[in-house]
Amino acid sequence: MRGLGKNRKYVVFLTLLLAMVVGTAVVHAITIVIDGDREPVWSGNGGQTPGSANDGNEVGINDNVDIQVFQWTNDRTDFFFLIDVWASAPLMPALAPVDICLNTDGSAATSIPGTNGIYQNRCSYPSGVTGIDTVIEAYRLPSGVRIVDVLDVTTDPMTYLGSGTLGYNPAATTPVVEISVPLSLLGFGSGVCPASIPTVIYYDGGDTNNDDNLPDSGTIIINCGTPTAVSLQSFTPGANSTLPVLGLVGVLALAIVSLGVVIVRREQKRA
């Protein structure tokens, strides 16, 4: 009978442990929907804290293209960015881009060539920043997002490494500009993501008024390793990804309980 009690306790322990795993996966599950509407995860909910850089309200720049905050996070598959402005809603005039200029290799030697005046102006003005080699360029929908290799000026058009996703909806409840790009298109991924990525953000106003740069001089430092997106993030790559996980866990739970019943019955017969 003592063995029977031990086996029961063992089954109960495994079931409780499995329930804790399921609960943890659900609690830490986050999903960023690139829809141009700020979500709670951008305020630190969901088990992760986004990186953040603020910019003051600047004279001579229209508030709807004047950056107030720039944020970033990732889920080890995609890099997510958010831009909020000082007005009630951001503006993205047709063909007037938002550029996120990155030094992906950490070297000042690999930098925008002098013949590439457009990106030099956007990513280096007014401080003469060097080392920018890749630009995430977001246009008003439906143009979306493209990742540009700004080192390559030998081809026309420029070399495009791939595309991302743009979320822009001035009518949203909390309107922001959201951008996502696959980490792999930036040369990043598990084990190769740098801890320091010098970055400049450029917001084109689409008119003769001043455009905005963050920062006003030099670069800000972002990274895709910290902040990490979430614990157990492999469980949650998409909006509905917890469903198959929960189904799998349910099957495992049933198997464990069934095994426990068999063990208990055998012990009862022996007793």
C-alpha positions in Angstrom: 0.0 0.0 0.0 2.9 2.3 0.6 4.0 1.9 -3.0 0.5 2.8 -4.1 0.6 6.1 -2.2 4.0 6.9 -3.6 2.8 6.3 -7.2 -0.3 8.4 -6.7 1.9 11.2 -5.4 4.2 10.8 -8.4 1.3 11.1 -10.9 -0.1 14.1 -9.0 3.3 15.8 -9.0 3.8 15.3 -12.8 0.3 16.6 -13.5 0.9 19.7 -11.4 4.3 20.3 -13.0 2.8 20.1 -16.5 0.1 22.5 -15.4 2.7 25.0 -14.3 4.5 24.7 -17.7 1.2 25.4 -19.5 0.5 28.4 -17.2 3.9 29.8 -17.7 3.6 29.6 -21.5 0.3 31.4 -21.6 1.4 34.1 -19.1 4.5 34.9 -21.1 2.9 34.7 -24.5 3.1 38.1 -26.4 2.0 39.0 -29.8 2.8 42.2 -31.6 0.3 42.9 -34.4 1.8 45.4 -36.9 -1.4 47.4 -37.3 -0.4 51.0 -36.3 -2.1 50.8 -32.9 -0.1 50.7 -29.7 -0.5 47.6 -27.7 0.2 46.9 -24.0 3.4 45.0 -24.8 5.0 48.3 -25.9 4.5 49.4 -22.3 6.3 46.4 -20.9 3.4 43.9 -20.5 3.9 40.3 -21.5 7.2 39.5 -19.9 9.5 41.8 -21.8 10.6 45.4 -21.7 11.1 47.1 -25.0 14.2 49.4 -25.5 13.2 53.0 -25.7 14.7 56.4 -26.8 12.9 59.7 -26.3 13.2 62.9 -28.4 12.1 66.4 -27.4 9.5 68.5 -29.2 11.5 70.5 -31.7 10.7 73.9 -33.2 10.4 73.9 -37.0 9.3 70.3 -37.3 5.6 69.5 -37.7 4.4 67.6 -34.7 2.9 64.8 -36.7 6.4 63.9 -38.0 8.3 65.0 -34.9 9.5 61.9 -33.1 8.6 61.7 -29.5 9.7 58.1 -28.7 11.3 55.2 -30.6 11.0 51.7 -29.3 12.3 48.3 -30.2 12.0 44.6 -29.3 12.2 41.2 -30.9 11.0 37.6 -30.7 14.2 36.0 -32.0 12.6 35.8 -35.4 11.5 39.4 -36.2 12.7 42.8 -35.1 9.9 45.1 -34.1 10.0 48.9 -34.1 7.6 51.6 -32.9 7.6 55.3 -33.6 5.3 57.8 -31.8 5.2 61.5 -32.6 4.2 64.7 -30.7 0.9 65.1 -32.5 -2.2 63.1 -31.9 -1.5 60.9 -35.0 1.6 60.3 -37.1 1.8 61.4 -40.7 3.3 59.4 -43.6 2.9 61.3 -46.8 3.0 59.2 -50.0 6.6 58.3 -50.9 8.0 60.2 -47.8 9.9 57.5 -45.9 10.7 56.7 -42.3 14.2 55.3 -42.3 15.8 53.2 -39.6 19.6 53.4 -40.4 21.7 50.7 -38.9 25.4 49.9 -38.4 24.8 46.1 -38.4 28.5 45.1 -38.3 29.7 47.6 -35.8 32.4 48.9 -38.1 32.8 52.6 -39.2 34.8 51.3 -42.3 31.7 49.9 -44.0 29.7 53.0 -44.5 27.4 54.7 -47.0 29.5 55.7 -50.0 29.9 59.4 -50.8 28.1 58.9 -54.1 25.0 57.8 -52.3 23.7 61.3 -51.4 20.1 60.4 -50.6 20.9 58.0 -47.8 23.8 60.0 -46.6 21.6 62.9 -46.1 18.9 60.9 -44.3 21.1 58.8 -42.1 24.1 61.1 -41.5 22.6 64.6 -41.3 23.6 66.7 -39.4 26.4 64.9 -37.5 28.4 63.1 -40.2 27.6 59.7 -38.8 29.7 56.9 -40.3 29.2 53.1 -40.3 25.7 52.9 -41.6 25.4 49.9 -43.9 21.7 48.9 -43.9 18.5 50.9 -43.9 15.0 49.8 -43.1 12.9 52.0 -45.2 9.2 52.3 -44.5 6.8 53.9 -46.9 3.1 54.7 -46.6 0.9 51.7 -47.4 0.7 49.8 -49.6 4.4 50.3 -50.4 5.3 48.6 -47.1 8.9 48.2 -45.9 12.1 47.3 -47.7 15.6 46.6 -46.3 18.2 48.4 -48.3 21.9 47.5 -48.6 23.2 51.1 -48.8 26.8 50.0 -49.4 25.9 48.8 -52.9 25.9 51.7 -55.4 26.9 49.7 -58.4 23.4 48.6 -59.4 20.3 50.5 -60.3 18.0 50.2 -58.5 19.7 49.6 -55.2 20.2 46.2 -53.7 17.1 45.3 -51.7 17.7 42.5 -49.1 14.0 41.8 -48.6 10.8 43.2 -47.2 9.1 43.8 -43.9 5.7 44.9 -42.6 4.4 48.4 -41.9 1.6 49.2 -39.6 0.2 52.7 -40.2 -3.4 53.7 -39.2 -4.0 57.3 -38.2 -7.5 56.4 -37.2 -6.4 53.8 -34.6 -7.2 54.1 -30.9 -3.6 54.9 -30.1 -2.0 55.6 -33.5 1.7 54.9 -34.0 4.0 53.7 -36.7 4.9 50.0 -36.3 7.5 48.2 -38.4 8.7 44.6 -38.3 11.5 42.9 -40.3 13.0 39.4 -40.2 16.2 39.4 -38.1 17.7 37.1 -40.8 17.5 39.8 -43.4 19.7 42.0 -41.3 22.3 39.2 -40.9 21.1 38.6 -37.3 19.9 35.5 -35.6 20.5 33.1 -32.8 24.1 33.5 -31.6 25.0 36.2 -34.1 22.9 39.2 -32.9 25.2 42.0 -31.8 24.8 43.6 -28.3 25.4 47.1 -29.8 23.8 48.4 -33.0 24.5 52.2 -33.6 21.3 53.6 -35.1 19.8 56.8 -36.6 16.1 57.3 -37.3 14.9 59.7 -40.0 11.3 60.9 -40.4 10.6 62.7 -43.7 7.9 65.3 -43.4 7.0 65.2 -47.1 7.1 69.0 -47.4 9.5 72.0 -47.2 9.6 72.0 -43.4 12.4 70.4 -41.5 12.5 66.6 -41.3 13.4 64.9 -38.0 16.4 62.9 -37.0 16.8 60.8 -33.8 19.2 61.6 -32.3 20.1 65.2 -33.3 23.8 64.2 -33.2 25.5 60.9 -33.3 23.7 57.6 -32.9 21.5 55.8 -30.4 22.5 52.3 -29.4 19.9 49.5 -29.8 20.3 45.8 -29.7 18.3 42.7 -30.6 19.6 40.4 -27.8 18.5 42.6 -24.9 15.7 43.3 -24.5 14.8 39.7 -25.4 11.3 39.2 -26.5 9.9 36.7 -24.0 10.6 33.6 -22.1 9.3 30.5 -23.8 9.0 32.6 -27.0 9.4 29.5 -29.2 5.9 28.6 -28.0 4.5 31.8 -29.4 5.7 32.9 -32.8 2.2 34.0 -33.9 -1.1 35.2 -32.7 -2.7 31.8 -32.4 0.4 29.7 -31.7 -0.6 28.9 -28.1 -3.4 26.7 -29.5 -1.3 23.9 -30.9 1.0 24.0 -27.9 -1.9 23.7 -25.5 -3.2 20.8 -27.7 0.2 19.0 -27.5 0.4 19.6 -23.7 -3.1 18.3 -23.3 -2.1 15.1 -25.1 0.9 14.8 -22.8 -1.2 15.4 -19.8 -3.6 12.7 -20.9 -0.8 10.3 -21.4 0.7 10.9 -18.0 -2.7 10.5 -16.3 -3.4 7.3 -18.2 0.0 6.0 -17.2 -0.7 6.9 -13.6 -4.0 5.0 -13.7 -2.3 1.9 -15.1 0.3 2.1 -12.3 -2.3 2.6 -9.6 -4.4 -0.4 -10.9 -1.4 -2.7 -10.9 -0.5 -1.7 -7.4 -4.1 -2.3 -6.3 -4.0 -5.8 -7.8 -0.7 -6.5 -6.0 -2.1 -5.3 -2.8 
